[in-house]
Each structure stands twice: as structure tokens, then as C-alpha cells.
Amino acid sequence: PWAQAEFVGLASDPTAIATLGLLLLVRGPRWPVRALWVVPLAWCLLSAATLWTMGSAQGWVLCAAALLAVAAAWRD
């Protein structure tokens, strides 16, 4: 149901994934832009570890999103 849905800006996990997507689109000086990656990547890894500890398989979604974002940024 809608009451359990997670939306960007209201829930932390979708917001971190959306932030990674937005950071892929940002063009600018390398150092300041790369420094912004620390927070959403750390959140994805922390949340994935929490979900795995609770026995939820949803931790793979956050881990996959973080890895895909890093791979896409590395390719650029």
C-alpha cells in the first residue's frame, strides 16, 4: 500500500540512490564533486549492512546501486 512506499526525499535509501544518480550527471572540478560521493555511498553500505543483519534480502539493492554508480563514474 501507499502508506509503506518509500519515496525520494521522504525515505533515506531512495534518496541516497537518487543522489548517486544526480552525482553521475554533475560536471565540474573533480575534487569537490568526488568528495560529495562519500555520504550517499556510506549510507548505502551502512543501510545494506543493517538490512543484511536483520535478514532482509533488500540489502542487495543498495549494494548493487552503489556498485553500479561507482562503476559508471569510474568509466567516465
All heavy atoms as TSV, in Angstrom:
chain	resi	resn	atom	element	x	y	z
A	1	PRO	N	N	0.818	-1.201	0.000
A	1	PRO	CA	C	0.000	0.000	0.000
A	1	PRO	C	C	0.867	1.273	0.000
A	1	PRO	O	O	2.055	1.230	0.294
A	1	PRO	CB	C	-0.809	-0.109	1.282
A	1	PRO	CG	C	-0.078	-1.074	2.133
A	1	PRO	CD	C	0.690	-1.973	1.202
A	2	TRP	N	N	0.235	2.384	-0.320
A	2	TRP	CA	C	0.947	3.659	-0.408
A	2	TRP	C	C	1.560	4.079	0.922
A	2	TRP	O	O	2.567	4.781	0.949
A	2	TRP	CB	C	0.000	4.754	-0.895
A	2	TRP	CG	C	-0.289	4.640	-2.342
A	2	TRP	CD1	C	-1.420	4.128	-2.908
A	2	TRP	CD2	C	0.556	5.010	-3.418
A	2	TRP	NE1	N	-1.328	4.153	-4.268
A	2	TRP	CE2	C	-0.113	4.703	-4.617
A	2	TRP	CE3	C	1.832	5.561	-3.490
A	2	TRP	CZ2	C	0.445	4.935	-5.860
A	2	TRP	CZ3	C	2.368	5.792	-4.736
A	2	TRP	CH2	C	1.681	5.476	-5.897
A	3	ALA	N	N	0.967	3.664	2.014
A	3	ALA	CA	C	1.491	4.058	3.325
A	3	ALA	C	C	2.862	3.452	3.596
A	3	ALA	O	O	3.627	3.968	4.411
A	3	ALA	CB	C	0.511	3.643	4.410
A	4	GLN	N	N	3.217	2.370	2.929
A	4	GLN	CA	C	4.505	1.718	3.143
A	4	GLN	C	C	5.509	2.012	2.037
A	4	GLN	O	O	6.644	1.536	2.099
A	4	GLN	CB	C	4.304	0.214	3.256
A	4	GLN	CG	C	3.513	-0.186	4.470
A	4	GLN	CD	C	3.313	-1.683	4.544
A	4	GLN	OE1	O	3.608	-2.411	3.593
A	4	GLN	NE2	N	2.797	-2.157	5.660
A	5	ALA	N	N	5.126	2.789	1.052
A	5	ALA	CA	C	6.027	3.079	-0.063
A	5	ALA	C	C	7.141	4.027	0.387
A	5	ALA	O	O	6.942	4.890	1.238
A	5	ALA	CB	C	5.252	3.703	-1.217
A	6	GLU	N	N	8.318	3.839	-0.194
A	6	GLU	CA	C	9.447	4.716	0.094
A	6	GLU	C	C	9.655	5.647	-1.095
A	6	GLU	O	O	9.864	5.203	-2.215
A	6	GLU	CB	C	10.706	3.896	0.352
A	6	GLU	CG	C	10.644	3.083	1.617
A	6	GLU	CD	C	11.965	2.413	1.942
A	6	GLU	OE1	O	12.971	2.683	1.257
A	6	GLU	OE2	O	11.985	1.624	2.882
A	7	PHE	N	N	9.608	6.937	-0.832
A	7	PHE	CA	C	9.750	7.942	-1.884
A	7	PHE	C	C	11.042	8.713	-1.694
A	7	PHE	O	O	11.517	8.896	-0.571
A	7	PHE	CB	C	8.579	8.921	-1.856
A	7	PHE	CG	C	7.259	8.295	-2.197
A	7	PHE	CD1	C	6.333	8.008	-1.209
A	7	PHE	CD2	C	6.952	7.978	-3.505
A	7	PHE	CE1	C	5.121	7.428	-1.513
A	7	PHE	CE2	C	5.748	7.391	-3.827
A	7	PHE	CZ	C	4.832	7.119	-2.827
A	8	VAL	N	N	11.582	9.220	-2.805
A	8	VAL	CA	C	12.776	10.060	-2.754
A	8	VAL	C	C	12.437	11.324	-1.982
A	8	VAL	O	O	11.428	11.970	-2.223
A	8	VAL	CB	C	13.266	10.407	-4.180
A	8	VAL	CG1	C	14.406	11.405	-4.138
A	8	VAL	CG2	C	13.672	9.148	-4.910
A	9	GLY	N	N	13.278	11.667	-1.052
A	9	GLY	CA	C	13.072	12.847	-0.226
A	9	GLY	C	C	12.345	12.546	1.072
A	9	GLY	O	O	12.431	13.312	2.022
A	10	LEU	N	N	11.625	11.438	1.128
A	10	LEU	CA	C	10.921	11.058	2.353
A	10	LEU	C	C	11.597	9.895	3.065
A	10	LEU	O	O	11.502	9.772	4.278
A	10	LEU	CB	C	9.469	10.686	2.042
A	10	LEU	CG	C	8.593	11.818	1.515
A	10	LEU	CD1	C	7.214	11.295	1.169
A	10	LEU	CD2	C	8.494	12.929	2.542
A	11	ALA	N	N	12.242	9.031	2.336
A	11	ALA	CA	C	12.943	7.887	2.915
A	11	ALA	C	C	14.423	7.983	2.541
A	11	ALA	O	O	14.787	8.476	1.468
A	11	ALA	CB	C	12.348	6.585	2.407
A	12	SER	N	N	15.266	7.526	3.433
A	12	SER	CA	C	16.707	7.724	3.244
A	12	SER	C	C	17.322	6.861	2.143
A	12	SER	O	O	18.196	7.331	1.403
A	12	SER	CB	C	17.433	7.474	4.560
A	12	SER	OG	O	17.097	6.195	5.046
A	13	ASP	N	N	16.905	5.619	1.997
A	13	ASP	CA	C	17.513	4.744	0.990
A	13	ASP	C	C	17.250	5.208	-0.440
A	13	ASP	O	O	18.192	5.320	-1.233
A	13	ASP	CB	C	17.056	3.300	1.181
A	13	ASP	CG	C	17.572	2.707	2.485
A	13	ASP	OD1	O	18.515	3.280	3.066
A	13	ASP	OD2	O	17.036	1.676	2.910
A	14	PRO	N	N	15.999	5.514	-0.820
A	14	PRO	CA	C	15.791	6.016	-2.178
A	14	PRO	C	C	16.452	7.374	-2.413
A	14	PRO	O	O	16.906	7.660	-3.528
A	14	PRO	CB	C	14.273	6.148	-2.307
A	14	PRO	CG	C	13.687	5.412	-1.189
A	14	PRO	CD	C	14.734	5.282	-0.141
A	15	THR	N	N	16.565	8.174	-1.368
A	15	THR	CA	C	17.228	9.471	-1.506
A	15	THR	C	C	18.714	9.290	-1.776
A	15	THR	O	O	19.294	10.000	-2.616
A	15	THR	CB	C	17.010	10.320	-0.246
A	15	THR	OG1	O	15.602	10.476	-0.036
A	15	THR	CG2	C	17.647	11.690	-0.385
A	16	ALA	N	N	19.349	8.339	-1.106
A	16	ALA	CA	C	20.773	8.070	-1.350
A	16	ALA	C	C	21.000	7.563	-2.767
A	16	ALA	O	O	21.945	7.981	-3.443
A	16	ALA	CB	C	21.298	7.065	-0.325
A	17	ILE	N	N	20.118	6.688	-3.245
A	17	ILE	CA	C	20.255	6.165	-4.610
A	17	ILE	C	C	20.038	7.280	-5.633
A	17	ILE	O	O	20.780	7.383	-6.616
A	17	ILE	CB	C	19.281	4.996	-4.833
A	17	ILE	CG1	C	19.685	3.814	-3.960
A	17	ILE	CG2	C	19.252	4.571	-6.300
A	17	ILE	CD1	C	18.684	2.682	-3.935
A	18	ALA	N	N	19.050	8.132	-5.402
A	18	ALA	CA	C	18.806	9.253	-6.318
A	18	ALA	C	C	19.969	10.244	-6.294
A	18	ALA	O	O	20.335	10.807	-7.333
A	18	ALA	CB	C	17.510	9.960	-5.944
A	19	THR	N	N	20.565	10.441	-5.142
A	19	THR	CA	C	21.718	11.333	-5.041
A	19	THR	C	C	22.891	10.798	-5.848
A	19	THR	O	O	23.596	11.562	-6.517
A	19	THR	CB	C	22.123	11.511	-3.566
A	19	THR	OG1	O	20.998	12.012	-2.842
A	19	THR	CG2	C	23.280	12.478	-3.428
A	20	LEU	N	N	23.105	9.492	-5.806
A	20	LEU	CA	C	24.167	8.902	-6.623
A	20	LEU	C	C	23.899	9.132	-8.110
A	20	LEU	O	O	24.805	9.438	-8.878
A	20	LEU	CB	C	24.292	7.409	-6.334
A	20	LEU	CG	C	24.850	7.026	-4.969
A	20	LEU	CD1	C	24.753	5.525	-4.769
A	20	LEU	CD2	C	26.273	7.503	-4.825
A	21	GLY	N	N	22.642	8.995	-8.514
A	21	GLY	CA	C	22.284	9.259	-9.908
A	21	GLY	C	C	22.519	10.704	-10.300
A	21	GLY	O	O	23.018	10.985	-11.397
A	22	LEU	N	N	22.168	11.622	-9.417
A	22	LEU	CA	C	22.406	13.038	-9.704
A	22	LEU	C	C	23.892	13.367	-9.758
A	22	LEU	O	O	24.330	14.164	-10.580
A	22	LEU	CB	C	21.721	13.915	-8.660
A	22	LEU	CG	C	20.205	13.986	-8.753
A	22	LEU	CD1	C	19.633	14.762	-7.579
A	22	LEU	CD2	C	19.783	14.633	-10.071
A	23	LEU	N	N	24.676	12.748	-8.890
A	23	LEU	CA	C	26.120	12.986	-8.907
A	23	LEU	C	C	26.766	12.467	-10.184
A	23	LEU	O	O	27.799	12.979	-10.615
A	23	LEU	CB	C	26.779	12.358	-7.680
A	23	LEU	CG	C	26.534	13.092	-6.368
A	23	LEU	CD1	C	27.095	12.285	-5.199
A	23	LEU	CD2	C	27.136	14.480	-6.404
A	24	LEU	N	N	26.161	11.456	-10.803
A	24	LEU	CA	C	26.679	10.991	-12.089
A	24	LEU	C	C	26.479	12.027	-13.185
A	24	LEU	O	O	27.225	12.063	-14.159
A	24	LEU	CB	C	25.995	9.683	-12.493
A	24	LEU	CG	C	26.437	8.436	-11.755
A	24	LEU	CD1	C	25.536	7.270	-12.118
A	24	LEU	CD2	C	27.884	8.115	-12.071
A	25	LEU	N	N	25.475	12.877	-13.023
A	25	LEU	CA	C	25.173	13.888	-14.033
A	25	LEU	C	C	25.956	15.179	-13.846
A	25	LEU	O	O	26.024	15.997	-14.767
A	25	LEU	CB	C	23.673	14.215	-14.007
A	25	LEU	CG	C	22.734	13.065	-14.350
A	25	LEU	CD1	C	21.293	13.497	-14.140
A	25	LEU	CD2	C	22.953	12.603	-15.770
A	26	VAL	N	N	26.537	15.385	-12.675
A	26	VAL	CA	C	27.228	16.634	-12.353
A	26	VAL	C	C	28.567	16.687	-13.065
A	26	VAL	O	O	29.352	15.741	-13.011
A	26	VAL	CB	C	27.429	16.774	-10.830
A	26	VAL	CG1	C	28.306	17.972	-10.503
A	26	VAL	CG2	C	26.092	16.889	-10.132
A	27	ARG	N	N	28.801	17.776	-13.720
A	27	ARG	CA	C	30.101	18.022	-14.359
A	27	ARG	C	C	30.739	19.204	-13.651
A	27	ARG	O	O	30.096	20.186	-13.349
A	27	ARG	CB	C	29.931	18.371	-15.838
A	27	ARG	CG	C	29.284	17.287	-16.636
A	27	ARG	CD	C	30.250	16.162	-16.877
A	27	ARG	NE	N	29.610	15.128	-17.668
A	27	ARG	CZ	C	29.761	13.863	-17.430
A	27	ARG	NH1	N	30.503	13.462	-16.443
A	27	ARG	NH2	N	29.157	12.969	-18.167
A	28	GLY	N	N	31.986	19.110	-13.383
A	28	GLY	CA	C	32.668	20.195	-12.696
A	28	GLY	C	C	34.054	19.746	-12.286
A	28	GLY	O	O	34.542	18.698	-12.712
A	29	PRO	N	N	34.677	20.524	-11.408
A	29	PRO	CA	C	36.000	20.136	-10.916
A	29	PRO	C	C	35.934	18.783	-10.228
A	29	PRO	O	O	34.998	18.494	-9.490
A	29	PRO	CB	C	36.350	21.239	-9.914
A	29	PRO	CG	C	35.452	22.375	-10.252
A	29	PRO	CD	C	34.225	21.795	-10.870
A	30	ARG	N	N	36.907	17.969	-10.468
A	30	ARG	CA	C	36.869	16.579	-9.986
A	30	ARG	C	C	36.830	16.468	-8.473
A	30	ARG	O	O	36.051	15.715	-7.919
A	30	ARG	CB	C	38.088	15.829	-10.506
A	30	ARG	CG	C	37.957	15.508	-11.963
A	30	ARG	CD	C	38.889	14.408	-12.235
A	30	ARG	NE	N	38.057	13.231	-12.428
A	30	ARG	CZ	C	38.267	12.330	-13.338
A	30	ARG	NH1	N	39.295	12.441	-14.111
A	30	ARG	NH2	N	37.485	11.302	-13.472
A	31	TRP	N	N	37.696	17.210	-7.758
A	31	TRP	CA	C	37.811	17.012	-6.323
A	31	TRP	C	C	36.528	17.350	-5.569
A	31	TRP	O	O	36.062	16.521	-4.783
A	31	TRP	CB	C	38.989	17.808	-5.770
A	31	TRP	CG	C	39.158	17.522	-4.319
A	31	TRP	CD1	C	39.810	16.463	-3.772
A	31	TRP	CD2	C	38.617	18.265	-3.242
A	31	TRP	NE1	N	39.720	16.507	-2.417
A	31	TRP	CE2	C	38.991	17.611	-2.058
A	31	TRP	CE3	C	37.859	19.410	-3.155
A	31	TRP	CZ2	C	38.636	18.083	-0.804
A	31	TRP	CZ3	C	37.494	19.879	-1.909
A	31	TRP	CH2	C	37.880	19.214	-0.758
A	32	PRO	N	N	35.923	18.523	-5.764
A	32	PRO	CA	C	34.708	18.799	-4.976
A	32	PRO	C	C	33.564	17.848	-5.307
A	32	PRO	O	O	32.819	17.438	-4.418
A	32	PRO	CB	C	34.342	20.234	-5.344
A	32	PRO	CG	C	35.558	20.824	-5.936
A	32	PRO	CD	C	36.326	19.688	-6.540
A	33	VAL	N	N	33.431	17.468	-6.565
A	33	VAL	CA	C	32.347	16.573	-6.948
A	33	VAL	C	C	32.583	15.179	-6.374
A	33	VAL	O	O	31.657	14.544	-5.847
A	33	VAL	CB	C	32.191	16.532	-8.481
A	33	VAL	CG1	C	31.177	15.484	-8.894
A	33	VAL	CG2	C	31.796	17.895	-9.008
A	34	ARG	N	N	33.800	14.691	-6.425
A	34	ARG	CA	C	34.108	13.361	-5.890
A	34	ARG	C	C	33.941	13.322	-4.371
A	34	ARG	O	O	33.579	12.289	-3.815
A	34	ARG	CB	C	35.533	12.933	-6.257
A	34	ARG	CG	C	35.772	12.838	-7.733
A	34	ARG	CD	C	34.971	11.728	-8.353
A	34	ARG	NE	N	35.320	11.626	-9.761
A	34	ARG	CZ	C	34.530	11.172	-10.685
A	34	ARG	NH1	N	33.321	10.777	-10.377
A	34	ARG	NH2	N	34.902	11.105	-11.931
A	35	ALA	N	N	34.196	14.422	-3.694
A	35	ALA	CA	C	34.030	14.461	-2.239
A	35	ALA	C	C	32.568	14.309	-1.843
A	35	ALA	O	O	32.265	13.792	-0.766
A	35	ALA	CB	C	34.593	15.772	-1.690
A	36	LEU	N	N	31.657	14.718	-2.708
A	36	LEU	CA	C	30.233	14.602	-2.407
A	36	LEU	C	C	29.748	13.158	-2.453
A	36	LEU	O	O	28.676	12.844	-1.935
A	36	LEU	CB	C	29.424	15.451	-3.390
A	36	LEU	CG	C	29.602	16.957	-3.287
A	36	LEU	CD1	C	28.860	17.636	-4.430
A	36	LEU	CD2	C	29.130	17.471	-1.953
A	37	TRP	N	N	30.504	12.266	-3.067
A	37	TRP	CA	C	30.109	10.863	-3.187
A	37	TRP	C	C	30.195	10.121	-1.862
A	37	TRP	O	O	29.569	9.074	-1.692
A	37	TRP	CB	C	31.012	10.163	-4.206
A	37	TRP	CG	C	30.651	10.447	-5.607
A	37	TRP	CD1	C	30.860	11.600	-6.292
A	37	TRP	CD2	C	30.010	9.560	-6.510
A	37	TRP	NE1	N	30.393	11.482	-7.561
A	37	TRP	CE2	C	29.865	10.243	-7.724
A	37	TRP	CE3	C	29.560	8.259	-6.410
A	37	TRP	CZ2	C	29.278	9.663	-8.820
A	37	TRP	CZ3	C	28.970	7.671	-7.505
A	37	TRP	CH2	C	28.832	8.378	-8.700
A	38	VAL	N	N	30.946	10.634	-0.908
A	38	VAL	CA	C	31.199	9.915	0.337
A	38	VAL	C	C	29.915	9.635	1.109
A	38	VAL	O	O	29.687	8.510	1.557
A	38	VAL	CB	C	32.199	10.704	1.213
A	38	VAL	CG1	C	32.356	10.064	2.577
A	38	VAL	CG2	C	33.529	10.814	0.508
A	39	VAL	N	N	29.058	10.619	1.257
A	39	VAL	CA	C	27.868	10.467	2.096
A	39	VAL	C	C	26.868	9.457	1.524
A	39	VAL	O	O	26.477	8.523	2.236
A	39	VAL	CB	C	27.211	11.838	2.366
A	39	VAL	CG1	C	25.909	11.676	3.114
A	39	VAL	CG2	C	28.162	12.737	3.131
A	40	PRO	N	N	26.436	9.568	0.255
A	40	PRO	CA	C	25.475	8.569	-0.218
A	40	PRO	C	C	26.053	7.154	-0.320
A	40	PRO	O	O	25.350	6.176	-0.068
A	40	PRO	CB	C	25.020	9.084	-1.584
A	40	PRO	CG	C	25.990	10.118	-1.973
A	40	PRO	CD	C	26.632	10.623	-0.741
A	41	LEU	N	N	27.336	7.031	-0.656
A	41	LEU	CA	C	27.944	5.701	-0.698
A	41	LEU	C	C	28.033	5.090	0.702
A	41	LEU	O	O	27.739	3.906	0.890
A	41	LEU	CB	C	29.336	5.762	-1.326
A	41	LEU	CG	C	29.377	5.933	-2.837
A	41	LEU	CD1	C	30.815	6.099	-3.307
A	41	LEU	CD2	C	28.720	4.761	-3.529
A	42	ALA	N	N	28.412	5.903	1.661
A	42	ALA	CA	C	28.477	5.408	3.038
A	42	ALA	C	C	27.092	5.009	3.528
A	42	ALA	O	O	26.936	3.989	4.215
A	42	ALA	CB	C	29.084	6.470	3.950
A	43	TRP	N	N	26.084	5.795	3.177
A	43	TRP	CA	C	24.732	5.449	3.604
A	43	TRP	C	C	24.272	4.140	2.976
A	43	TRP	O	O	23.657	3.308	3.646
A	43	TRP	CB	C	23.743	6.558	3.274
A	43	TRP	CG	C	22.393	6.174	3.785
A	43	TRP	CD1	C	21.371	5.599	3.084
A	43	TRP	CD2	C	21.953	6.257	5.125
A	43	TRP	NE1	N	20.323	5.340	3.905
A	43	TRP	CE2	C	20.655	5.734	5.175
A	43	TRP	CE3	C	22.533	6.723	6.303
A	43	TRP	CZ2	C	19.932	5.663	6.353
A	43	TRP	CZ3	C	21.802	6.654	7.463
A	43	TRP	CH2	C	20.520	6.133	7.478
A	44	CYS	N	N	24.547	3.952	1.695
A	44	CYS	CA	C	24.151	2.709	1.028
A	44	CYS	C	C	24.810	1.505	1.687
A	44	CYS	O	O	24.151	0.487	1.932
A	44	CYS	CB	C	24.510	2.761	-0.455
A	44	CYS	SG	S	23.424	3.790	-1.439
A	45	LEU	N	N	26.086	1.601	1.996
A	45	LEU	CA	C	26.788	0.482	2.613
A	45	LEU	C	C	26.301	0.238	4.041
A	45	LEU	O	O	26.113	-0.911	4.445
A	45	LEU	CB	C	28.291	0.726	2.590
A	45	LEU	CG	C	28.911	0.789	1.196
A	45	LEU	CD1	C	30.397	1.109	1.285
A	45	LEU	CD2	C	28.691	-0.512	0.456
A	46	LEU	N	N	26.062	1.299	4.802
A	46	LEU	CA	C	25.573	1.151	6.165
A	46	LEU	C	C	24.162	0.561	6.186
A	46	LEU	O	O	23.863	-0.347	6.966
A	46	LEU	CB	C	25.585	2.501	6.877
A	46	LEU	CG	C	25.079	2.510	8.306
A	46	LEU	CD1	C	26.044	1.759	9.201
A	46	LEU	CD2	C	24.908	3.928	8.785
A	47	SER	N	N	23.320	1.041	5.316
A	47	SER	CA	C	21.953	0.537	5.249
A	47	SER	C	C	21.918	-0.906	4.757
A	47	SER	O	O	21.131	-1.717	5.254
A	47	SER	CB	C	21.111	1.434	4.353
A	47	SER	OG	O	19.772	1.026	4.366
A	48	ALA	N	N	22.759	-1.235	3.785
A	48	ALA	CA	C	22.827	-2.619	3.298
A	48	ALA	C	C	23.289	-3.543	4.408
A	48	ALA	O	O	22.734	-4.640	4.593
A	48	ALA	CB	C	23.761	-2.709	2.099
A	49	ALA	N	N	24.281	-3.128	5.185
A	49	ALA	CA	C	24.753	-3.955	6.299
A	49	ALA	C	C	23.658	-4.134	7.346
A	49	ALA	O	O	23.495	-5.222	7.904
A	49	ALA	CB	C	25.993	-3.328	6.928
A	50	THR	N	N	22.898	-3.087	7.606
A	50	THR	CA	C	21.796	-3.179	8.561
A	50	THR	C	C	20.726	-4.146	8.070
A	50	THR	O	O	20.220	-4.977	8.832
A	50	THR	CB	C	21.178	-1.788	8.794
A	50	THR	OG1	O	22.194	-0.905	9.264
A	50	THR	CG2	C	20.054	-1.852	9.803
A	51	LEU	N	N	20.382	-4.043	6.782
A	51	LEU	CA	C	19.358	-4.931	6.232
A	51	LEU	C	C	19.817	-6.389	6.233
A	51	LEU	O	O	19.028	-7.296	6.507
A	51	LEU	CB	C	18.976	-4.478	4.824
A	51	LEU	CG	C	18.148	-3.200	4.765
A	51	LEU	CD1	C	18.055	-2.692	3.329
A	51	LEU	CD2	C	16.763	-3.432	5.327
A	52	TRP	N	N	21.088	-6.633	5.910
A	52	TRP	CA	C	21.610	-8.000	5.936
A	52	TRP	C	C	21.589	-8.556	7.360
A	52	TRP	O	O	21.305	-9.723	7.577
A	52	TRP	CB	C	23.024	-8.056	5.394
A	52	TRP	CG	C	23.093	-7.936	3.915
A	52	TRP	CD1	C	22.154	-8.347	3.014
A	52	TRP	CD2	C	24.154	-7.378	3.159
A	52	TRP	NE1	N	22.578	-8.054	1.740
A	52	TRP	CE2	C	23.795	-7.464	1.800
A	52	TRP	CE3	C	25.368	-6.800	3.488
A	52	TRP	CZ2	C	24.615	-7.010	0.786
A	52	TRP	CZ3	C	26.179	-6.350	2.480
A	52	TRP	CH2	C	25.805	-6.454	1.140
A	53	THR	N	N	21.931	-7.714	8.346
A	53	THR	CA	C	21.915	-8.148	9.737
A	53	THR	C	C	20.506	-8.535	10.176
A	53	THR	O	O	20.325	-9.479	10.948
A	53	THR	CB	C	22.463	-7.032	10.648
A	53	THR	OG1	O	23.781	-6.710	10.227
A	53	THR	CG2	C	22.501	-7.461	12.095
A	54	MET	N	N	19.509	-7.825	9.661
A	54	MET	CA	C	18.117	-8.131	10.003
A	54	MET	C	C	17.574	-9.305	9.200
A	54	MET	O	O	16.438	-9.721	9.398
A	54	MET	CB	C	17.238	-6.901	9.760
A	54	MET	CG	C	17.548	-5.765	10.701
A	54	MET	SD	S	16.445	-4.338	10.614
A	54	MET	CE	C	15.840	-4.313	8.985
A	55	GLY	N	N	18.361	-9.832	8.273
A	55	GLY	CA	C	17.943	-10.976	7.475
A	55	GLY	C	C	17.108	-10.607	6.263
A	55	GLY	O	O	16.456	-11.457	5.678
A	56	SER	N	N	17.153	-9.352	5.847
A	56	SER	CA	C	16.393	-8.904	4.687
A	56	SER	C	C	17.254	-8.995	3.432
A	56	SER	O	O	18.430	-8.621	3.437
A	56	SER	CB	C	15.931	-7.454	4.888
A	56	SER	OG	O	15.276	-6.982	3.740
A	57	ALA	N	N	16.661	-9.449	2.357
A	57	ALA	CA	C	17.392	-9.555	1.090
A	57	ALA	C	C	17.463	-8.222	0.345
A	57	ALA	O	O	18.118	-8.126	-0.683
A	57	ALA	CB	C	16.733	-10.597	0.198
A	58	GLN	N	N	16.822	-7.195	0.854
A	58	GLN	CA	C	16.818	-5.895	0.180
A	58	GLN	C	C	18.162	-5.183	0.253
A	58	GLN	O	O	18.372	-4.184	-0.431
A	58	GLN	CB	C	15.732	-5.007	0.775
A	58	GLN	CG	C	14.344	-5.502	0.509
A	58	GLN	CD	C	13.299	-4.663	1.218
A	58	GLN	OE1	O	13.623	-3.778	1.998
A	58	GLN	NE2	N	12.051	-4.953	0.939
A	59	GLY	N	N	19.065	-5.666	1.066
A	59	GLY	CA	C	20.393	-5.062	1.144
A	59	GLY	C	C	21.144	-5.148	-0.169
A	59	GLY	O	O	21.981	-4.304	-0.467
A	60	TRP	N	N	20.826	-6.155	-0.982
A	60	TRP	CA	C	21.483	-6.293	-2.284
A	60	TRP	C	C	21.141	-5.139	-3.207
A	60	TRP	O	O	21.957	-4.757	-4.044
A	60	TRP	CB	C	21.087	-7.609	-2.950
A	60	TRP	CG	C	21.676	-8.779	-2.244
A	60	TRP	CD1	C	21.023	-9.664	-1.450
A	60	TRP	CD2	C	23.047	-9.182	-2.261
A	60	TRP	NE1	N	21.903	-10.598	-0.960
A	60	TRP	CE2	C	23.159	-10.322	-1.450
A	60	TRP	CE3	C	24.182	-8.690	-2.877
A	60	TRP	CZ2	C	24.369	-10.977	-1.239
A	60	TRP	CZ3	C	25.384	-9.340	-2.675
A	60	TRP	CH2	C	25.471	-10.464	-1.866
A	61	VAL	N	N	19.960	-4.575	-3.070
A	61	VAL	CA	C	19.547	-3.455	-3.931
A	61	VAL	C	C	20.453	-2.254	-3.691
A	61	VAL	O	O	20.954	-1.627	-4.640
A	61	VAL	CB	C	18.070	-3.085	-3.688
A	61	VAL	CG1	C	17.691	-1.841	-4.454
A	61	VAL	CG2	C	17.171	-4.251	-4.033
A	62	LEU	N	N	20.679	-1.929	-2.437
A	62	LEU	CA	C	21.536	-0.784	-2.115
A	62	LEU	C	C	22.983	-1.029	-2.507
A	62	LEU	O	O	23.664	-0.139	-3.021
A	62	LEU	CB	C	21.442	-0.472	-0.629
A	62	LEU	CG	C	20.107	0.099	-0.197
A	62	LEU	CD1	C	19.956	0.031	1.300
A	62	LEU	CD2	C	19.973	1.513	-0.687
A	63	CYS	N	N	23.444	-2.240	-2.277
A	63	CYS	CA	C	24.822	-2.572	-2.643
A	63	CYS	C	C	25.008	-2.525	-4.163
A	63	CYS	O	O	26.001	-2.001	-4.658
A	63	CYS	CB	C	25.169	-3.943	-2.092
A	63	CYS	SG	S	26.899	-4.165	-1.764
A	64	ALA	N	N	24.036	-3.047	-4.887
A	64	ALA	CA	C	24.103	-3.028	-6.351
A	64	ALA	C	C	24.040	-1.603	-6.885
A	64	ALA	O	O	24.762	-1.252	-7.821
A	64	ALA	CB	C	22.974	-3.863	-6.940
A	65	ALA	N	N	23.191	-0.770	-6.298
A	65	ALA	CA	C	23.097	0.630	-6.737
A	65	ALA	C	C	24.410	1.358	-6.513
A	65	ALA	O	O	24.874	2.116	-7.383
A	65	ALA	CB	C	21.963	1.338	-5.999
A	66	ALA	N	N	25.033	1.139	-5.366
A	66	ALA	CA	C	26.315	1.780	-5.081
A	66	ALA	C	C	27.398	1.299	-6.041
A	66	ALA	O	O	28.171	2.101	-6.576
A	66	ALA	CB	C	26.717	1.521	-3.634
A	67	LEU	N	N	27.454	-0.004	-6.284
A	67	LEU	CA	C	28.465	-0.541	-7.189
A	67	LEU	C	C	28.264	-0.076	-8.630
A	67	LEU	O	O	29.228	0.244	-9.323
A	67	LEU	CB	C	28.469	-2.068	-7.123
A	67	LEU	CG	C	29.037	-2.671	-5.845
A	67	LEU	CD1	C	28.851	-4.179	-5.843
A	67	LEU	CD2	C	30.499	-2.300	-5.682
A	68	LEU	N	N	27.006	-0.037	-9.064
A	68	LEU	CA	C	26.732	0.445	-10.421
A	68	LEU	C	C	27.095	1.920	-10.584
A	68	LEU	O	O	27.632	2.333	-11.615
A	68	LEU	CB	C	25.264	0.220	-10.777
A	68	LEU	CG	C	24.875	-1.222	-11.077
A	68	LEU	CD1	C	23.356	-1.331	-11.228
A	68	LEU	CD2	C	25.561	-1.703	-12.336
A	69	ALA	N	N	26.808	2.722	-9.575
A	69	ALA	CA	C	27.139	4.151	-9.639
A	69	ALA	C	C	28.651	4.355	-9.674
A	69	ALA	O	O	29.157	5.166	-10.451
A	69	ALA	CB	C	26.514	4.888	-8.464
A	70	VAL	N	N	29.363	3.610	-8.845
A	70	VAL	CA	C	30.833	3.742	-8.825
A	70	VAL	C	C	31.420	3.267	-10.148
A	70	VAL	O	O	32.325	3.897	-10.704
A	70	VAL	CB	C	31.424	2.955	-7.637
A	70	VAL	CG1	C	32.927	2.822	-7.752
A	70	VAL	CG2	C	31.055	3.640	-6.340
A	71	ALA	N	N	30.881	2.173	-10.704
A	71	ALA	CA	C	31.379	1.689	-11.993
A	71	ALA	C	C	31.101	2.694	-13.104
A	71	ALA	O	O	31.957	2.910	-13.975
A	71	ALA	CB	C	30.730	0.345	-12.322
A	72	ALA	N	N	29.945	3.310	-13.091
A	72	ALA	CA	C	29.615	4.307	-14.110
A	72	ALA	C	C	30.488	5.547	-13.964
A	72	ALA	O	O	30.922	6.139	-14.956
A	72	ALA	CB	C	28.135	4.689	-14.021
A	73	ALA	N	N	30.772	5.948	-12.746
A	73	ALA	CA	C	31.644	7.117	-12.525
A	73	ALA	C	C	33.086	6.801	-12.886
A	73	ALA	O	O	33.792	7.656	-13.419
A	73	ALA	CB	C	31.561	7.564	-11.059
A	74	TRP	N	N	33.509	5.576	-12.625
A	74	TRP	CA	C	34.881	5.172	-12.946
A	74	TRP	C	C	35.095	5.148	-14.445
A	74	TRP	O	O	36.143	5.518	-14.945
A	74	TRP	CB	C	35.125	3.788	-12.367
A	74	TRP	CG	C	36.549	3.356	-12.466
A	74	TRP	CD1	C	37.148	2.720	-13.497
A	74	TRP	CD2	C	37.562	3.558	-11.481
A	74	TRP	NE1	N	38.458	2.490	-13.225
A	74	TRP	CE2	C	38.748	3.001	-11.994
A	74	TRP	CE3	C	37.574	4.142	-10.236
A	74	TRP	CZ2	C	39.931	3.027	-11.279
A	74	TRP	CZ3	C	38.757	4.160	-9.531
A	74	TRP	CH2	C	39.909	3.620	-10.045
A	75	ARG	N	N	34.056	4.724	-15.181
A	75	ARG	CA	C	34.146	4.658	-16.630
A	75	ARG	C	C	34.237	6.036	-17.265
A	75	ARG	O	O	34.811	6.214	-18.325
A	75	ARG	CB	C	32.919	3.928	-17.171
A	75	ARG	CG	C	33.079	3.449	-18.583
A	75	ARG	CD	C	31.826	2.873	-19.090
A	75	ARG	NE	N	31.057	4.006	-19.612
A	75	ARG	CZ	C	29.833	3.938	-20.038
A	75	ARG	NH1	N	29.184	2.817	-19.973
A	75	ARG	NH2	N	29.220	4.985	-20.488
A	76	ASP	N	N	33.699	7.011	-16.593
A	76	ASP	CA	C	33.664	8.374	-17.131
A	76	ASP	C	C	34.975	9.051	-17.083
A	76	ASP	O	O	35.915	9.089	-16.711
A	76	ASP	CB	C	32.633	9.205	-16.373
A	76	ASP	CG	C	32.401	10.546	-17.038
A	76	ASP	OD1	O	32.671	10.666	-18.236
A	76	ASP	OD2	O	31.942	11.439	-16.337
